[in-house]
């Protein structure tokens, strides 16, 4: 079952971000006021941030869709996650319309 939820600033109790001891990669922990906790791995944060920065800084790109891809060892850079959120070929207009319907 699909459960859609909007997380607003006022819903967040606190956020921790950093590299935990004995780990190599960054983690983001977000605790919501309703006691829900979310933990994001570095690859997830990096993929979302890449798309966010593209949309915020590019003069014509207004929307992107990221989709999970499992990369084989020959197509990924050393040290990068096997699972990556990569841009799809959907048009900005399609993505914007889907966002309008969802929101």
N, C-alpha and C positions, 0 to 999 in steps of 0.2 A: 504494500500500500504506500502510495506517495504522500508524504506529509511535508507540506511547504510551510516554512516559518520565516518571518522577517526578523532579523536581529537588529535592533536599534541601539544607539549608544546608551540609552537609558536602561536597556535590558542587561547590559554587561556590568558585572560586579567588579571584575578585575582581569587583567591579562598579564601573563608572565611570558617573556620571550628571551631565549638564550640557548647556549649549548650546555646541556646537563653534564655534570661530572661523569667521566668514563664513557662519554659519547663523543662522536666526531661531528655530528650535524645538529643544526639549530632545531628547536622545537618551539611551538607557540601553544600555550595553554590559555584557554578562555573559560572563565567561570561566569555563568549567567546568574541573575538574581533568583531564578527559579530552581537553582542548584544543579542545572545541567552543566556539564563540563565537556569541552571540546579540546582535543589535542591535534594539532596539525604538524605534519612532518615538514622538513625543510623543502623537499621537492614540491610539495603541494603549495607552500607559501610562494616559492620562487616562480612557479608556473602562473599562479593567479596574479602575482605582482607584475610579471612580464606583460601580461595582457592589460592590466590596469594602466601601467605606464605607457603602453602603446596608445591606448585610447585617449588618455589624458594629454599626451604630448604630440600626437600625430595630427597634422592639419586636416585630414579627411577621414581617417578611420574613426567610426562612431560606435562600433560594436564588434565583438568577437565571440566565437564559441570555441571552447576547449573540450576535447574529447580524449578519453583514455586510450593510449597506445602502449603496447608492450614492445619494447625495442629489442632487437637481437644484439648480441655482443659486438657485431661488426658495425652497427649503425649508431651506437651510443658512445659518448665520450667517456674516457676513463674517469671513474669516481662519480659518474652521474647515475641516477636511479634507473632501474630497468623499466619501471612504469612512469610514463610521462603524459601530462595533459598537453596536447598539441592542438594548434588551430585547425579548424575544419574549413572547408571551402564554401560553407553557407554564406549567402549574401548578408550584408549588414541590415538590409531592409527586412529580411526574414527573421533575423535575430531580434531586431528591435520590435517587430510585431509580436513575436513569442513572449518577449519580456513584458510588453504591454498587457497581453492576455494573462500572464502569470501574476502580474502585480495588480 
